Amino acid sequence: MDALEKRLRDDLLRDLNVKLLETVKWSLPIQVIDIEYETVKRTKMDILMKMLLVAFRTSQFTSAEELSEMLVVEPLFIEDIIERMVRAGMIVKSGGAYSLTETGRQQLEAGIYVQPPEMEESTVHYSPSHGSFLVGEPTDGERETYRHAVDSRQLNKFRDEEWREALDKLDVAYTDGNVQLVVQAITAVNELEQKSAPCIEFRLHQTTDDRLYARVWNMMTGEWDETLEKQIMEYELVEWREKYFAN
């Protein structure tokens, strides 16, 4: 018996009225899925960017040097900000002069700079038996498969909101002070190899009220798994009573 199993068993049996009937180990199938997505970072617009946008909205400027002279700022700083605003679709150069786009006007009014989208990639883990994504590291399945396991779910059956919820569990999106990172779009999903979550099942008898029940430790999540416990008790309690108390 390994140290984890011993610790869990000892914790369960602290109540002297609880008896351990059997311990079973098995693996829960886990779908490993790669998600590709676009993120967008939003930050509070700095004063220099605001000044440039106002300048482009009210006057005709053709170069960073002109703005540098007017604002008394090094041309390199001006060029860097102009380049970022062009990439973000906030300004365009037409007829030799810069002008605001509708995106630029909206961001100036909101005082929020929305940076160009960036491609990201994350791996998520879906448990068909839970009908949800789990957080943790699965392993290659070496134990017997969970007897009530549900078939794998086809990727085209997932909704966009479910992929976003899976990414939320990984804290992909966040808000930190004046910086907000959001998932703008899910661009692709690909299923990788199937793995598993090792589990330890304890079958228990509470003698004071003659109650049978299961506790399942999910080694992937590092927690007691109430979903699996409920499934097992729903399907097997009658069978357990016959098996363990037939005489």
C-alpha positions as CSV (number, residue, x, y, z in Angstrom):
1,M,0.0,0.0,0.0
2,D,1.5,3.3,-1.0
3,A,1.7,6.3,1.3
4,L,-1.3,8.2,-0.3
5,E,-3.6,5.2,-0.1
6,K,-2.7,4.6,3.5
7,R,-3.2,8.3,4.4
8,L,-6.6,8.3,2.8
9,R,-7.7,5.0,4.3
10,D,-6.6,6.1,7.8
11,D,-8.5,9.4,7.4
12,L,-11.7,7.5,6.4
13,L,-11.4,5.1,9.3
14,R,-10.9,7.7,12.0
15,D,-14.6,7.1,12.8
16,L,-14.6,3.8,14.5
17,N,-18.1,3.1,13.2
18,V,-16.8,3.1,9.6
19,K,-15.6,-0.2,8.2
20,L,-13.7,-0.7,5.0
21,L,-15.2,-3.3,2.8
22,E,-12.8,-3.2,-0.2
23,T,-10.4,-0.9,-2.0
24,V,-10.4,-0.8,-5.8
25,K,-8.1,1.0,-8.2
26,W,-8.9,2.0,-11.8
27,S,-8.4,4.6,-14.5
28,L,-10.9,7.2,-15.7
29,P,-10.6,8.0,-19.4
30,I,-9.6,11.6,-20.2
31,Q,-9.7,13.2,-23.6
32,V,-6.7,15.4,-24.2
33,I,-7.6,18.4,-26.5
34,D,-5.5,21.1,-28.0
35,I,-7.2,24.5,-28.3
36,E,-5.9,27.3,-30.6
37,Y,-7.3,30.7,-29.9
38,E,-6.8,34.5,-30.2
39,T,-6.3,36.7,-27.2
40,V,-6.6,40.4,-27.1
41,K,-5.0,42.6,-24.4
42,R,-6.8,45.8,-23.3
43,T,-4.9,48.5,-21.4
44,K,-5.6,52.0,-20.2
45,M,-4.4,54.3,-22.9
46,D,-1.3,56.3,-22.0
47,I,-1.2,60.1,-22.3
48,L,1.1,60.2,-25.3
49,M,-1.1,57.8,-27.4
50,K,-4.1,60.0,-26.5
51,M,-2.3,63.1,-27.6
52,L,-1.3,61.5,-30.9
53,L,-4.9,60.3,-31.6
54,V,-6.3,63.8,-30.9
55,A,-3.6,65.3,-33.2
56,F,-4.6,62.9,-36.0
57,R,-8.2,63.7,-35.5
58,T,-7.9,67.5,-35.6
59,S,-4.9,68.1,-38.0
60,Q,-3.0,66.8,-41.0
61,F,0.3,65.2,-40.0
62,T,2.5,63.3,-42.4
63,S,5.5,62.2,-40.3
64,A,6.7,61.4,-36.9
65,E,9.1,64.4,-37.1
66,E,6.2,66.9,-37.3
67,L,4.6,65.4,-34.2
68,S,7.9,65.3,-32.4
69,E,8.5,69.0,-32.9
70,M,4.9,69.8,-31.8
71,L,4.9,67.5,-28.7
72,V,8.6,67.9,-27.8
73,V,9.0,64.1,-27.7
74,E,11.8,62.0,-29.3
75,P,10.8,60.8,-32.9
76,L,11.7,57.2,-32.0
77,F,8.9,57.2,-29.3
78,I,6.4,58.7,-31.8
79,E,7.4,56.2,-34.5
80,D,6.9,53.3,-32.1
81,I,3.4,54.4,-31.0
82,I,2.4,55.1,-34.6
83,E,3.5,51.7,-35.7
84,R,1.5,50.1,-32.9
85,M,-1.6,52.1,-33.7
86,V,-1.3,51.1,-37.4
87,R,-1.1,47.4,-36.5
88,A,-4.1,47.8,-34.2
89,G,-6.1,49.4,-37.0
90,M,-6.5,52.7,-35.1
91,I,-5.0,54.9,-37.7
92,V,-4.3,54.8,-41.5
93,K,-2.1,56.8,-43.8
94,S,-4.1,58.1,-46.7
95,G,-3.1,60.9,-49.2
96,G,0.2,61.2,-47.3
97,A,-1.4,62.1,-43.9
98,Y,-2.5,60.0,-40.9
99,S,-6.2,59.9,-39.9
100,L,-8.2,58.0,-37.3
101,T,-10.3,54.9,-38.2
102,E,-13.6,54.2,-36.6
103,T,-11.7,51.8,-34.3
104,G,-9.3,54.6,-33.3
105,R,-12.2,56.9,-32.6
106,Q,-13.9,54.4,-30.4
107,Q,-10.7,53.6,-28.4
108,L,-9.9,57.2,-27.9
109,E,-13.4,57.9,-26.5
110,A,-13.1,54.9,-24.2
111,G,-9.5,55.6,-23.2
112,I,-8.7,51.9,-23.8
113,Y,-6.0,50.7,-26.1
114,V,-6.9,47.3,-27.6
115,Q,-3.7,45.6,-28.8
116,P,-3.7,43.4,-32.0
117,P,-4.8,39.8,-31.5
118,E,-2.2,37.2,-30.7
119,M,-2.4,33.5,-31.3
120,E,-2.2,31.2,-28.3
121,E,-2.5,27.5,-27.7
122,S,-3.4,25.4,-24.6
123,T,-4.1,21.8,-23.7
124,V,-7.3,21.0,-21.8
125,H,-8.6,17.7,-20.3
126,Y,-12.2,16.6,-20.8
127,S,-13.8,13.8,-18.7
128,P,-16.8,12.3,-20.6
129,S,-17.9,10.7,-17.3
130,H,-18.1,14.1,-15.6
131,G,-19.4,15.9,-18.7
132,S,-16.9,18.6,-17.9
133,F,-13.2,19.7,-18.1
134,L,-10.9,18.7,-15.2
135,V,-7.8,20.5,-14.1
136,G,-4.7,18.5,-13.5
137,E,-2.2,16.2,-15.2
138,P,-3.5,12.9,-16.5
139,T,-1.3,9.8,-17.1
140,D,-1.1,7.0,-19.5
141,G,-3.7,4.4,-18.5
142,E,-2.1,1.4,-16.8
143,R,-5.1,0.3,-14.6
144,E,-8.4,-1.3,-15.5
145,T,-10.8,1.3,-17.0
146,Y,-13.6,2.8,-14.9
147,R,-16.5,0.4,-15.3
148,H,-19.1,3.1,-15.7
149,A,-17.0,5.2,-18.2
150,V,-18.8,7.1,-20.8
151,D,-17.8,7.1,-24.5
152,S,-15.6,9.9,-25.8
153,R,-17.3,13.0,-27.0
154,Q,-16.8,14.2,-30.6
155,L,-15.2,17.6,-30.9
156,N,-18.0,18.9,-33.1
157,K,-20.5,18.3,-30.3
158,F,-18.8,20.9,-28.1
159,R,-20.2,24.5,-28.0
160,D,-17.9,27.5,-28.2
161,E,-18.9,28.4,-24.7
162,E,-17.5,25.1,-23.4
163,W,-14.1,25.7,-24.9
164,R,-14.1,29.1,-23.2
165,E,-15.1,27.6,-19.9
166,A,-12.2,25.1,-20.3
167,L,-9.7,28.0,-20.9
168,D,-11.2,29.9,-17.9
169,K,-10.2,27.0,-15.7
170,L,-6.6,27.5,-16.8
171,D,-6.8,31.2,-16.0
172,V,-6.0,32.1,-19.6
173,A,-8.0,35.3,-19.4
174,Y,-7.3,37.7,-16.5
175,T,-7.6,41.2,-15.2
176,D,-4.5,42.7,-13.5
177,G,-4.9,46.4,-12.6
178,N,-5.3,48.4,-15.8
179,V,-4.5,45.3,-18.0
180,Q,-7.2,42.9,-19.2
181,L,-6.6,39.8,-21.4
182,V,-9.6,38.3,-23.0
183,V,-10.1,35.3,-25.4
184,Q,-11.4,36.9,-28.6
185,A,-12.0,33.7,-30.7
186,I,-11.5,30.0,-30.7
187,T,-9.8,29.2,-34.0
188,A,-9.2,25.4,-33.9
189,V,-9.5,22.4,-31.7
190,N,-7.6,19.1,-32.1
191,E,-7.8,15.9,-30.1
192,L,-4.5,14.4,-29.0
193,E,-3.9,10.9,-27.4
194,Q,-6.4,9.7,-24.8
195,K,-5.0,9.5,-21.3
196,S,-6.5,8.7,-17.9
197,A,-7.0,9.9,-14.3
198,P,-6.0,7.2,-11.8
199,C,-8.5,6.8,-9.0
200,I,-8.7,4.9,-5.7
201,E,-12.2,3.7,-4.7
202,F,-13.0,2.9,-1.1
203,R,-16.1,0.9,-0.4
204,L,-17.3,1.7,3.1
205,H,-20.0,0.6,5.7
206,Q,-21.3,3.0,8.3
207,T,-22.3,0.5,11.0
208,T,-24.4,2.9,13.1
209,D,-27.1,3.3,10.4
210,D,-26.1,0.4,8.2
211,R,-25.2,2.6,5.3
212,L,-23.1,1.7,2.4
213,Y,-21.2,4.3,0.5
214,A,-18.2,5.0,-1.7
215,R,-15.4,7.5,-1.6
216,V,-13.3,8.1,-4.7
217,W,-10.0,9.9,-4.7
218,N,-9.2,11.3,-8.1
219,M,-5.4,11.5,-8.4
220,M,-5.5,13.8,-11.4
221,T,-7.4,16.6,-9.5
222,G,-6.1,15.7,-6.1
223,E,-9.6,15.7,-4.6
224,W,-12.4,13.5,-3.5
225,D,-14.6,13.1,-6.6
226,E,-18.3,13.4,-5.6
227,T,-19.5,12.9,-9.2
228,L,-17.9,9.5,-9.5
229,E,-19.0,8.6,-6.0
230,K,-22.6,9.3,-6.8
231,Q,-22.4,7.3,-10.0
232,I,-21.0,4.2,-8.3
233,M,-23.6,4.4,-5.4
234,E,-26.5,4.8,-7.9
235,Y,-25.5,1.7,-9.8
236,E,-24.0,-0.6,-7.2
237,L,-25.3,-0.3,-3.7
238,V,-27.8,-3.2,-4.1
239,E,-25.1,-5.4,-5.5
240,W,-22.7,-4.5,-2.7
241,R,-25.2,-5.5,0.0
242,E,-25.6,-8.9,-1.6
243,K,-21.9,-9.3,-2.1
244,Y,-20.7,-8.2,1.4
245,F,-23.6,-9.3,3.6
246,A,-25.0,-12.3,1.8
247,N,-24.4,-14.5,4.9
